[in-house]
Amino acid sequence: MKVQVLGCSGGIGVGEFTTCVRINEDILLDAGTGLGCLTQAELTQLRHVFITHSHLDHVCLLPMLIDNQFELLTSPIHVYGVSPVLESLHQHIFNWKIWPDFTQLPSADAPVMAFTTLTSNEL
């Protein structure tokens, strides 16, 4: 297993990025500003994103990741979290006001992003 810490800071500045950890080529733990350290080729390999909690420093680049890959995706990027986290993402970010609801695009039957709710015993 390959673990790459892309960001682990509580803020931003030169050389400081918020929480984002890549496991192997296709898994992320959180989607903070550290996600911006990956190349386009590395971004296209991501398929699973686990969100620990809905604070902005852990989710801020998730919308950009999905948007950036929108036309390239042939299967959804799966976003995992407990129910309150996924509800916050849907209500406050992927709500058609702040950002498109990618669980409905390009269609509800074939979205580019899929939420998967985890229970406490799955964490």
N, CA, C and O atoms as CSV, one atom per row, in Angstrom:
chain,resi,resn,atom,element,x,y,z
A,1,MET,N,N,0.850,-1.165,0.000
A,1,MET,CA,C,0.000,0.000,0.000
A,1,MET,C,C,0.903,1.236,0.000
A,1,MET,O,O,1.864,1.318,0.764
A,2,LYS,N,N,0.579,2.186,-0.862
A,2,LYS,CA,C,1.317,3.437,-0.950
A,2,LYS,C,C,0.460,4.552,-0.355
A,2,LYS,O,O,-0.677,4.753,-0.782
A,3,VAL,N,N,0.994,5.277,0.624
A,3,VAL,CA,C,0.294,6.386,1.263
A,3,VAL,C,C,1.083,7.658,0.994
A,3,VAL,O,O,2.278,7.732,1.279
A,4,GLN,N,N,0.407,8.653,0.445
A,4,GLN,CA,C,1.036,9.929,0.136
A,4,GLN,C,C,0.257,11.048,0.815
A,4,GLN,O,O,-0.905,11.285,0.485
A,5,VAL,N,N,0.886,11.735,1.758
A,5,VAL,CA,C,0.256,12.873,2.432
A,5,VAL,C,C,0.418,14.083,1.520
A,5,VAL,O,O,1.528,14.577,1.325
A,6,LEU,N,N,-0.692,14.556,0.965
A,6,LEU,CA,C,-0.683,15.714,0.073
A,6,LEU,C,C,-0.860,17.008,0.856
A,6,LEU,O,O,-0.420,18.071,0.420
A,7,GLY,N,N,-1.497,16.912,1.998
A,7,GLY,CA,C,-1.702,18.067,2.857
A,7,GLY,C,C,-2.120,17.619,4.234
A,7,GLY,O,O,-2.870,16.655,4.387
A,8,CYS,N,N,-1.625,18.333,5.252
A,8,CYS,CA,C,-2.010,17.995,6.630
A,8,CYS,C,C,-1.992,19.240,7.508
A,8,CYS,O,O,-1.902,19.142,8.732
A,9,SER,N,N,-2.076,20.396,6.889
A,9,SER,CA,C,-2.045,21.657,7.626
A,9,SER,C,C,-3.468,22.148,7.875
A,9,SER,O,O,-4.399,21.801,7.148
A,10,GLY,N,N,-3.612,22.947,8.900
A,10,GLY,CA,C,-4.918,23.549,9.189
A,10,GLY,C,C,-5.166,24.812,8.395
A,10,GLY,O,O,-6.230,25.419,8.515
A,11,GLY,N,N,-4.206,25.217,7.590
A,11,GLY,CA,C,-4.340,26.436,6.797
A,11,GLY,C,C,-3.524,26.337,5.527
A,11,GLY,O,O,-2.970,25.287,5.203
A,12,ILE,N,N,-3.459,27.456,4.807
A,12,ILE,CA,C,-2.704,27.470,3.558
A,12,ILE,C,C,-1.610,28.526,3.624
A,12,ILE,O,O,-1.696,29.487,4.388
A,13,GLY,N,N,-0.612,28.333,2.832
A,13,GLY,CA,C,0.528,29.222,2.711
A,13,GLY,C,C,1.562,28.501,1.873
A,13,GLY,O,O,1.326,27.373,1.438
A,14,VAL,N,N,2.687,29.120,1.640
A,14,VAL,CA,C,3.720,28.484,0.839
A,14,VAL,C,C,4.087,27.139,1.461
A,14,VAL,O,O,4.545,27.073,2.602
A,15,GLY,N,N,3.881,26.076,0.698
A,15,GLY,CA,C,4.215,24.738,1.156
A,15,GLY,C,C,3.256,24.138,2.169
A,15,GLY,O,O,3.525,23.060,2.699
A,16,GLU,N,N,2.155,24.800,2.451
A,16,GLU,CA,C,1.167,24.290,3.407
A,16,GLU,C,C,-0.155,24.046,2.693
A,16,GLU,O,O,-0.674,24.922,2.001
A,17,PHE,N,N,-0.688,22.849,2.870
A,17,PHE,CA,C,-1.925,22.456,2.205
A,17,PHE,C,C,-2.840,21.779,3.212
A,17,PHE,O,O,-2.373,21.108,4.133
A,18,THR,N,N,-4.149,21.958,3.035
A,18,THR,CA,C,-5.094,21.352,3.969
A,18,THR,C,C,-5.269,19.865,3.655
A,18,THR,O,O,-4.802,19.371,2.629
A,19,THR,N,N,-5.937,19.183,4.543
A,19,THR,CA,C,-5.956,17.728,4.621
A,19,THR,C,C,-6.363,17.014,3.340
A,19,THR,O,O,-7.440,17.235,2.787
A,20,CYS,N,N,-5.466,16.159,2.898
A,20,CYS,CA,C,-5.710,15.300,1.744
A,20,CYS,C,C,-4.627,14.233,1.732
A,20,CYS,O,O,-3.437,14.545,1.726
A,21,VAL,N,N,-5.048,12.968,1.730
A,21,VAL,CA,C,-4.114,11.843,1.721
A,21,VAL,C,C,-4.517,10.907,0.588
A,21,VAL,O,O,-5.684,10.532,0.471
A,22,ARG,N,N,-3.548,10.529,-0.247
A,22,ARG,CA,C,-3.823,9.582,-1.333
A,22,ARG,C,C,-3.294,8.216,-0.936
A,22,ARG,O,O,-2.167,8.080,-0.459
A,23,ILE,N,N,-4.138,7.199,-1.143
A,23,ILE,CA,C,-3.758,5.809,-0.900
A,23,ILE,C,C,-3.766,5.098,-2.249
A,23,ILE,O,O,-4.770,5.067,-2.961
A,24,ASN,N,N,-2.615,4.533,-2.567
A,24,ASN,CA,C,-2.408,3.960,-3.897
A,24,ASN,C,C,-2.729,5.033,-4.935
A,24,ASN,O,O,-2.467,6.210,-4.684
A,25,GLU,N,N,-3.272,4.681,-6.057
A,25,GLU,CA,C,-3.546,5.670,-7.094
A,25,GLU,C,C,-4.994,6.132,-7.134
A,25,GLU,O,O,-5.302,7.146,-7.761
A,26,ASP,N,N,-5.892,5.396,-6.469
A,26,ASP,CA,C,-7.312,5.649,-6.714
A,26,ASP,C,C,-8.137,6.052,-5.493
A,26,ASP,O,O,-9.351,6.213,-5.615
A,27,ILE,N,N,-7.524,6.218,-4.329
A,27,ILE,CA,C,-8.279,6.516,-3.108
A,27,ILE,C,C,-7.765,7.792,-2.464
A,27,ILE,O,O,-6.558,8.012,-2.367
A,28,LEU,N,N,-8.698,8.632,-2.023
A,28,LEU,CA,C,-8.359,9.831,-1.252
A,28,LEU,C,C,-9.030,9.775,0.107
A,28,LEU,O,O,-10.162,9.308,0.234
A,29,LEU,N,N,-8.329,10.252,1.114
A,29,LEU,CA,C,-8.928,10.558,2.408
A,29,LEU,C,C,-8.979,12.076,2.462
A,29,LEU,O,O,-7.945,12.731,2.587
A,30,ASP,N,N,-10.151,12.623,2.369
A,30,ASP,CA,C,-10.419,14.050,2.331
A,30,ASP,C,C,-9.922,14.679,1.033
A,30,ASP,O,O,-9.117,14.101,0.302
A,31,ALA,N,N,-10.431,15.883,0.775
A,31,ALA,CA,C,-10.150,16.559,-0.496
A,31,ALA,C,C,-9.812,18.022,-0.254
A,31,ALA,O,O,-10.387,18.922,-0.868
A,32,GLY,N,N,-8.863,18.241,0.657
A,32,GLY,CA,C,-8.410,19.592,0.931
A,32,GLY,C,C,-7.510,20.109,-0.175
A,32,GLY,O,O,-7.406,19.495,-1.237
A,33,THR,N,N,-6.856,21.244,0.076
A,33,THR,CA,C,-6.050,21.892,-0.954
A,33,THR,C,C,-4.856,21.060,-1.393
A,33,THR,O,O,-4.296,21.316,-2.459
A,34,GLY,N,N,-4.452,20.076,-0.605
A,34,GLY,CA,C,-3.379,19.182,-1.017
A,34,GLY,C,C,-3.695,18.437,-2.303
A,34,GLY,O,O,-2.783,17.991,-2.999
A,35,LEU,N,N,-4.962,18.298,-2.622
A,35,LEU,CA,C,-5.378,17.635,-3.856
A,35,LEU,C,C,-4.802,18.343,-5.077
A,35,LEU,O,O,-4.537,17.711,-6.099
A,36,GLY,N,N,-4.609,19.651,-4.969
A,36,GLY,CA,C,-4.062,20.425,-6.078
A,36,GLY,C,C,-2.611,20.113,-6.393
A,36,GLY,O,O,-2.078,20.618,-7.381
A,37,CYS,N,N,-1.962,19.298,-5.583
A,37,CYS,CA,C,-0.573,18.894,-5.831
A,37,CYS,C,C,-0.469,17.783,-6.868
A,37,CYS,O,O,0.622,17.498,-7.363
A,38,LEU,N,N,-1.591,17.153,-7.201
A,38,LEU,CA,C,-1.567,16.040,-8.152
A,38,LEU,C,C,-1.608,16.541,-9.587
A,38,LEU,O,O,-2.176,17.595,-9.873
A,39,THR,N,N,-1.007,15.782,-10.475
A,39,THR,CA,C,-1.053,16.094,-11.903
A,39,THR,C,C,-2.426,15.699,-12.461
A,39,THR,O,O,-3.193,14.991,-11.810
A,40,GLN,N,N,-2.716,16.166,-13.666
A,40,GLN,CA,C,-3.969,15.776,-14.311
A,40,GLN,C,C,-4.049,14.263,-14.475
A,40,GLN,O,O,-5.111,13.675,-14.273
A,41,ALA,N,N,-2.951,13.634,-14.833
A,41,ALA,CA,C,-2.945,12.170,-15.007
A,41,ALA,C,C,-3.248,11.470,-13.692
A,41,ALA,O,O,-3.963,10.467,-13.678
A,42,GLU,N,N,-2.718,11.980,-12.588
A,42,GLU,CA,C,-2.985,11.386,-11.279
A,42,GLU,C,C,-4.433,11.618,-10.856
A,42,GLU,O,O,-5.057,10.742,-10.257
A,43,LEU,N,N,-4.961,12.791,-11.166
A,43,LEU,CA,C,-6.358,13.085,-10.818
A,43,LEU,C,C,-7.323,12.135,-11.516
A,43,LEU,O,O,-8.324,11.725,-10.928
A,44,THR,N,N,-7.029,11.784,-12.758
A,44,THR,CA,C,-7.944,10.913,-13.514
A,44,THR,C,C,-7.996,9.500,-12.956
A,44,THR,O,O,-8.916,8.750,-13.282
A,45,GLN,N,N,-7.036,9.118,-12.127
A,45,GLN,CA,C,-7.017,7.772,-11.547
A,45,GLN,C,C,-7.866,7.667,-10.286
A,45,GLN,O,O,-8.179,6.561,-9.843
A,46,LEU,N,N,-8.241,8.798,-9.706
A,46,LEU,CA,C,-8.997,8.775,-8.446
A,46,LEU,C,C,-10.410,8.259,-8.672
A,46,LEU,O,O,-11.102,8.710,-9.585
A,47,ARG,N,N,-10.836,7.321,-7.847
A,47,ARG,CA,C,-12.178,6.739,-7.977
A,47,ARG,C,C,-12.953,6.717,-6.665
A,47,ARG,O,O,-14.174,6.559,-6.678
A,48,HIS,N,N,-12.267,6.872,-5.528
A,48,HIS,CA,C,-12.915,6.783,-4.226
A,48,HIS,C,C,-12.398,7.900,-3.327
A,48,HIS,O,O,-11.190,8.081,-3.176
A,49,VAL,N,N,-13.331,8.648,-2.731
A,49,VAL,CA,C,-12.964,9.739,-1.831
A,49,VAL,C,C,-13.720,9.544,-0.516
A,49,VAL,O,O,-14.951,9.557,-0.493
A,50,PHE,N,N,-12.986,9.365,0.562
A,50,PHE,CA,C,-13.572,9.226,1.894
A,50,PHE,C,C,-13.462,10.576,2.596
A,50,PHE,O,O,-12.365,11.106,2.770
A,51,ILE,N,N,-14.596,11.122,2.993
A,51,ILE,CA,C,-14.623,12.425,3.654
A,51,ILE,C,C,-14.839,12.197,5.148
A,51,ILE,O,O,-15.851,11.624,5.551
A,52,THR,N,N,-13.891,12.643,5.966
A,52,THR,CA,C,-13.965,12.417,7.410
A,52,THR,C,C,-14.994,13.310,8.079
A,52,THR,O,O,-15.716,12.874,8.975
A,53,HIS,N,N,-15.061,14.565,7.642
A,53,HIS,CA,C,-16.068,15.504,8.145
A,53,HIS,C,C,-16.189,16.646,7.145
A,53,HIS,O,O,-15.349,16.788,6.256
A,54,SER,N,N,-17.218,17.451,7.287
A,54,SER,CA,C,-17.574,18.391,6.226
A,54,SER,C,C,-16.964,19.782,6.350
A,54,SER,O,O,-17.413,20.702,5.667
A,55,HIS,N,N,-15.965,19.962,7.190
A,55,HIS,CA,C,-15.309,21.272,7.247
A,55,HIS,C,C,-14.651,21.576,5.903
A,55,HIS,O,O,-14.174,20.678,5.210
A,56,LEU,N,N,-14.637,22.851,5.556
A,56,LEU,CA,C,-14.152,23.270,4.242
A,56,LEU,C,C,-12.720,22.839,3.963
A,56,LEU,O,O,-12.388,22.538,2.817
A,57,ASP,N,N,-11.865,22.802,4.976
A,57,ASP,CA,C,-10.477,22.401,4.745
A,57,ASP,C,C,-10.342,20.919,4.380
A,57,ASP,O,O,-9.256,20.470,4.015
A,58,HIS,N,N,-11.427,20.165,4.475
A,58,HIS,CA,C,-11.417,18.744,4.117
A,58,HIS,C,C,-12.186,18.455,2.825
A,58,HIS,O,O,-12.081,17.359,2.273
A,59,VAL,N,N,-12.957,19.433,2.341
A,59,VAL,CA,C,-13.795,19.190,1.159
A,59,VAL,C,C,-13.611,20.216,0.042
A,59,VAL,O,O,-14.224,20.076,-1.016
A,60,CYS,N,N,-12.798,21.229,0.245
A,60,CYS,CA,C,-12.784,22.379,-0.661
A,60,CYS,C,C,-12.471,22.056,-2.120
A,60,CYS,O,O,-12.985,22.741,-3.005
A,61,LEU,N,N,-11.661,21.056,-2.410
A,61,LEU,CA,C,-11.347,20.758,-3.805
A,61,LEU,C,C,-12.153,19.596,-4.381
A,61,LEU,O,O,-11.951,19.223,-5.537
A,62,LEU,N,N,-13.049,19.028,-3.606
A,62,LEU,CA,C,-13.907,17.964,-4.136
A,62,LEU,C,C,-14.735,18.449,-5.329
A,62,LEU,O,O,-14.778,17.752,-6.343
A,63,PRO,N,N,-15.393,19.609,-5.257
A,63,PRO,CA,C,-16.148,20.067,-6.434
A,63,PRO,C,C,-15.269,20.243,-7.671
A,63,PRO,O,O,-15.680,19.902,-8.780
A,64,MET,N,N,-14.073,20.771,-7.484
A,64,MET,CA,C,-13.161,20.970,-8.617
A,64,MET,C,C,-12.688,19.644,-9.206
A,64,MET,O,O,-12.533,19.518,-10.421
A,65,LEU,N,N,-12.459,18.655,-8.339
A,65,LEU,CA,C,-12.055,17.333,-8.821
A,65,LEU,C,C,-13.112,16.758,-9.747
A,65,LEU,O,O,-12.801,16.295,-10.844
A,66,ILE,N,N,-14.357,16.787,-9.306
A,66,ILE,CA,C,-15.447,16.224,-10.121
A,66,ILE,C,C,-15.609,17.022,-11.408
A,66,ILE,O,O,-15.713,16.445,-12.490
A,67,ASP,N,N,-15.631,18.335,-11.293
A,67,ASP,CA,C,-15.805,19.197,-12.461
A,67,ASP,C,C,-14.662,19.003,-13.456
A,67,ASP,O,O,-14.894,18.923,-14.663
A,68,ASN,N,N,-13.448,18.929,-12.959
A,68,ASN,CA,C,-12.265,18.781,-13.792
A,68,ASN,C,C,-12.285,17.479,-14.595
A,68,ASN,O,O,-11.774,17.429,-15.714
A,69,GLN,N,N,-12.865,16.450,-14.034
A,69,GLN,CA,C,-12.878,15.134,-14.677
A,69,GLN,C,C,-14.194,14.827,-15.397
A,69,GLN,O,O,-14.334,13.767,-16.007
A,70,PHE,N,N,-15.145,15.737,-15.328
A,70,PHE,CA,C,-16.512,15.479,-15.791
A,70,PHE,C,C,-16.573,14.803,-17.157
A,70,PHE,O,O,-17.218,13.765,-17.304
A,71,GLU,N,N,-15.926,15.365,-18.132
A,71,GLU,CA,C,-16.025,14.824,-19.499
A,71,GLU,C,C,-15.185,13.567,-19.703
A,71,GLU,O,O,-15.335,12.878,-20.712
A,72,LEU,N,N,-14.307,13.265,-18.756
A,72,LEU,CA,C,-13.423,12.106,-18.884
A,72,LEU,C,C,-13.957,10.862,-18.187
A,72,LEU,O,O,-13.522,9.747,-18.477
A,73,LEU,N,N,-14.893,11.052,-17.274
A,73,LEU,CA,C,-15.361,9.944,-16.438
A,73,LEU,C,C,-16.289,9.009,-17.196
A,73,LEU,O,O,-17.241,9.440,-17.846
A,74,THR,N,N,-15.994,7.735,-17.100
A,74,THR,CA,C,-16.881,6.715,-17.671
A,74,THR,C,C,-17.624,5.972,-16.569
A,74,THR,O,O,-18.565,5.224,-16.835
A,75,SER,N,N,-17.192,6.187,-15.330
A,75,SER,CA,C,-17.889,5.647,-14.169
A,75,SER,C,C,-17.763,6.687,-13.059
A,75,SER,O,O,-16.840,7.502,-13.075
A,76,PRO,N,N,-18.676,6.664,-12.107
A,76,PRO,CA,C,-18.684,7.716,-11.094
A,76,PRO,C,C,-17.486,7.666,-10.151
A,76,PRO,O,O,-16.901,6.610,-9.910
A,77,ILE,N,N,-17.144,8.828,-9.631
A,77,ILE,CA,C,-16.253,8.906,-8.489
A,77,ILE,C,C,-17.126,8.687,-7.270
A,77,ILE,O,O,-18.128,9.380,-7.096
A,78,HIS,N,N,-16.766,7.738,-6.428
A,78,HIS,CA,C,-17.562,7.410,-5.253
A,78,HIS,C,C,-17.067,8.233,-4.061
A,78,HIS,O,O,-15.880,8.226,-3.733
A,79,VAL,N,N,-17.995,8.935,-3.427
A,79,VAL,CA,C,-17.701,9.752,-2.254
A,79,VAL,C,C,-18.361,9.087,-1.059
A,79,VAL,O,O,-19.574,8.876,-1.045
A,80,TYR,N,N,-17.550,8.756,-0.048
A,80,TYR,CA,C,-18.012,8.020,1.118
A,80,TYR,C,C,-17.973,8.916,2.354
A,80,TYR,O,O,-17.063,9.728,2.518
A,81,GLY,N,N,-18.960,8.757,3.207
A,81,GLY,CA,C,-18.979,9.471,4.479
A,81,GLY,C,C,-20.191,9.063,5.283
A,81,GLY,O,O,-21.087,8.383,4.783
A,82,VAL,N,N,-20.212,9.488,6.541
A,82,VAL,CA,C,-21.404,9.237,7.355
A,82,VAL,C,C,-22.515,10.160,6.867
A,82,VAL,O,O,-22.249,11.159,6.199
A,83,SER,N,N,-23.734,9.831,7.195
A,83,SER,CA,C,-24.892,10.540,6.684
A,83,SER,C,C,-24.841,12.058,6.868
A,83,SER,O,O,-25.116,12.779,5.909
A,84,PRO,N,N,-24.503,12.580,8.055
A,84,PRO,CA,C,-24.469,14.040,8.205
A,84,PRO,C,C,-23.450,14.723,7.284
A,84,PRO,O,O,-23.682,15.844,6.833
A,85,VAL,N,N,-22.348,14.067,7.010
A,85,VAL,CA,C,-21.333,14.637,6.117
A,85,VAL,C,C,-21.862,14.709,4.691
A,85,VAL,O,O,-21.756,15.747,4.039
A,86,LEU,N,N,-22.428,13.614,4.208
A,86,LEU,CA,C,-22.947,13.595,2.840
A,86,LEU,C,C,-24.129,14.539,2.688
A,86,LEU,O,O,-24.280,15.178,1.647
A,87,GLU,N,N,-24.972,14.636,3.713
A,87,GLU,CA,C,-26.087,15.582,3.668
A,87,GLU,C,C,-25.586,17.019,3.587
A,87,GLU,O,O,-26.150,17.829,2.851
A,88,SER,N,N,-24.540,17.343,4.330
A,88,SER,CA,C,-23.956,18.691,4.280
A,88,SER,C,C,-23.397,18.999,2.895
A,88,SER,O,O,-23.605,20.091,2.366
A,89,LEU,N,N,-22.694,18.043,2.314
A,89,LEU,CA,C,-22.159,18.247,0.968
A,89,LEU,C,C,-23.271,18.506,-0.032
A,89,LEU,O,O,-23.169,19.405,-0.866
A,90,HIS,N,N,-24.327,17.722,0.054
A,90,HIS,CA,C,-25.438,17.868,-0.884
A,90,HIS,C,C,-26.196,19.165,-0.658
A,90,HIS,O,O,-26.530,19.864,-1.615
A,91,GLN,N,N,-26.469,19.491,0.585
A,91,GLN,CA,C,-27.254,20.688,0.906
A,91,GLN,C,C,-26.484,21.989,0.682
A,91,GLN,O,O,-27.056,22.976,0.221
A,92,HIS,N,N,-25.186,21.994,1.006
A,92,HIS,CA,C,-24.455,23.251,1.015
A,92,HIS,C,C,-23.477,23.458,-0.135
A,92,HIS,O,O,-23.054,24.588,-0.379
A,93,ILE,N,N,-23.108,22.401,-0.844
A,93,ILE,CA,C,-22.156,22.568,-1.947
A,93,ILE,C,C,-22.760,22.103,-3.265
A,93,ILE,O,O,-22.884,22.893,-4.201
A,94,PHE,N,N,-23.132,20.848,-3.347
A,94,PHE,CA,C,-23.660,20.297,-4.591
A,94,PHE,C,C,-25.177,20.525,-4.642
A,94,PHE,O,O,-25.960,19.575,-4.636
A,95,ASN,N,N,-25.568,21.783,-4.691
A,95,ASN,CA,C,-26.968,22.167,-4.534
A,95,ASN,C,C,-27.500,23.014,-5.689
A,95,ASN,O,O,-28.592,23.572,-5.575
A,96,TRP,N,N,-26.780,23.124,-6.771
A,96,TRP,CA,C,-27.114,23.933,-7.934
A,96,TRP,C,C,-26.941,25.436,-7.686
A,96,TRP,O,O,-27.060,26.225,-8.623
A,97,LYS,N,N,-26.670,25.838,-6.470
A,97,LYS,CA,C,-26.432,27.253,-6.173
A,97,LYS,C,C,-24.937,27.521,-6.051
A,97,LYS,O,O,-24.412,28.441,-6.677
A,98,ILE,N,N,-24.263,26.721,-5.251
A,98,ILE,CA,C,-22.819,26.842,-5.093
A,98,ILE,C,C,-22.118,26.076,-6.223
A,98,ILE,O,O,-21.167,26.572,-6.827
A,99,TRP,N,N,-22.600,24.873,-6.492
A,99,TRP,CA,C,-21.987,24.015,-7.507
A,99,TRP,C,C,-23.046,23.064,-8.046
A,99,TRP,O,O,-24.020,22.781,-7.348
A,100,PRO,N,N,-22.884,22.560,-9.272
A,100,PRO,CA,C,-23.871,21.607,-9.795
A,100,PRO,C,C,-23.959,20.349,-8.923
A,100,PRO,O,O,-23.005,19.972,-8.242
A,101,ASP,N,N,-25.113,19.725,-8.968
A,101,ASP,CA,C,-25.317,18.461,-8.262
A,101,ASP,C,C,-24.847,17.335,-9.180
A,101,ASP,O,O,-25.601,16.846,-10.022
A,102,PHE,N,N,-23.600,16.938,-9.004
A,102,PHE,CA,C,-23.012,15.930,-9.877
A,102,PHE,C,C,-23.552,14.529,-9.625
A,102,PHE,O,O,-23.184,13.597,-10.339
A,103,THR,N,N,-24.420,14.356,-8.621
A,103,THR,CA,C,-25.101,13.073,-8.471
A,103,THR,C,C,-26.249,12.961,-9.475
A,103,THR,O,O,-26.893,11.917,-9.583
A,104,GLN,N,N,-26.496,14.059,-10.214
A,104,GLN,CA,C,-27.563,14.088,-11.208
A,104,GLN,C,C,-27.042,14.342,-12.626
A,104,GLN,O,O,-27.832,14.402,-13.568
A,105,LEU,N,N,-25.743,14.488,-12.787
A,105,LEU,CA,C,-25.170,14.821,-14.091
A,105,LEU,C,C,-24.204,13.741,-14.556
A,105,LEU,O,O,-23.474,13.200,-13.725
A,106,PRO,N,N,-24.162,13.408,-15.802
A,106,PRO,CA,C,-24.994,13.956,-16.859
A,106,PRO,C,C,-26.449,13.503,-16.795
A,106,PRO,O,O,-27.316,14.082,-17.449
A,107,SER,N,N,-26.715,12.446,-15.989
A,107,SER,CA,C,-28.102,12.034,-15.753
A,107,SER,C,C,-28.168,11.342,-14.396
A,107,SER,O,O,-27.151,10.898,-13.863
A,108,ALA,N,N,-29.363,11.256,-13.852
A,108,ALA,CA,C,-29.549,10.584,-12.563
A,108,ALA,C,C,-29.217,9.096,-12.666
A,108,ALA,O,O,-28.815,8.478,-11.680
A,109,ASP,N,N,-29.385,8.526,-13.847
A,109,ASP,CA,C,-29.097,7.105,-14.050
A,109,ASP,C,C,-27.609,6.821,-14.244
A,109,ASP,O,O,-27.156,5.698,-14.024
A,110,ALA,N,N,-26.852,7.832,-14.653
A,110,ALA,CA,C,-25.419,7.646,-14.914
A,110,ALA,C,C,-24.641,8.878,-14.443
A,110,ALA,O,O,-24.062,9.600,-15.254
A,111,PRO,N,N,-24.633,9.113,-13.126
A,111,PRO,CA,C,-23.965,10.316,-12.613
A,111,PRO,C,C,-22.438,10.166,-12.597
A,111,PRO,O,O,-21.906,9.058,-12.653
A,112,VAL,N,N,-21.751,11.316,-12.520
A,112,VAL,CA,C,-20.290,11.276,-12.425
A,112,VAL,C,C,-19.816,11.243,-10.973
A,112,VAL,O,O,-18.626,11.075,-10.710
A,113,MET,N,N,-20.750,11.405,-10.028
A,113,MET,CA,C,-20.427,11.312,-8.607
A,113,MET,C,C,-21.530,10.537,-7.902
A,113,MET,O,O,-22.715,10.774,-8.135
A,114,ALA,N,N,-21.131,9.615,-7.043
A,114,ALA,CA,C,-22.103,8.824,-6.281
A,114,ALA,C,C,-21.739,8.882,-4.807
A,114,ALA,O,O,-20.591,8.646,-4.430
A,115,PHE,N,N,-22.726,9.198,-3.978
A,115,PHE,CA,C,-22.528,9.205,-2.529
A,115,PHE,C,C,-22.802,7.818,-1.968
A,115,PHE,O,O,-23.775,7.169,-2.354
A,116,THR,N,N,-21.954,7.366,-1.066
A,116,THR,CA,C,-22.164,6.109,-0.361
A,116,THR,C,C,-22.090,6.389,1.130
A,116,THR,O,O,-21.062,6.830,1.644
A,117,THR,N,N,-23.190,6.127,1.813
A,117,THR,CA,C,-23.265,6.397,3.256
A,117,THR,C,C,-22.622,5.259,4.033
A,117,THR,O,O,-22.925,4.085,3.824
A,118,LEU,N,N,-21.726,5.640,4.934
A,118,LEU,CA,C,-21.081,4.676,5.812
A,118,LEU,C,C,-21.745,4.740,7.193
A,118,LEU,O,O,-22.192,5.799,7.632
A,119,THR,N,N,-21.798,3.604,7.856
A,119,THR,CA,C,-22.290,3.582,9.224
A,119,THR,C,C,-21.085,3.574,10.162
A,119,THR,O,O,-19.963,3.302,9.735
A,120,SER,N,N,-21.313,3.863,11.409
A,120,SER,CA,C,-20.206,3.969,12.361
A,120,SER,C,C,-19.410,2.671,12.478
A,120,SER,O,O,-18.217,2.711,12.780
A,121,ASN,N,N,-20.046,1.522,12.245
A,121,ASN,CA,C,-19.293,0.266,12.350
A,121,ASN,C,C,-18.481,-0.027,11.087
A,121,ASN,O,O,-17.738,-1.007,11.051
A,122,GLU,N,N,-18.612,0.809,10.050
A,122,GLU,CA,C,-17.820,0.650,8.838
A,122,GLU,C,C,-16.598,1.550,8.827
A,122,GLU,O,O,-15.759,1.448,7.932
A,123,LEU,N,N,-16.490,2.432,9.813
A,123,LEU,CA,C,-15.384,3.392,9.821
A,123,LEU,C,C,-14.110,2.779,10.326
A,123,LEU,O,O,-13.084,3.456,10.395
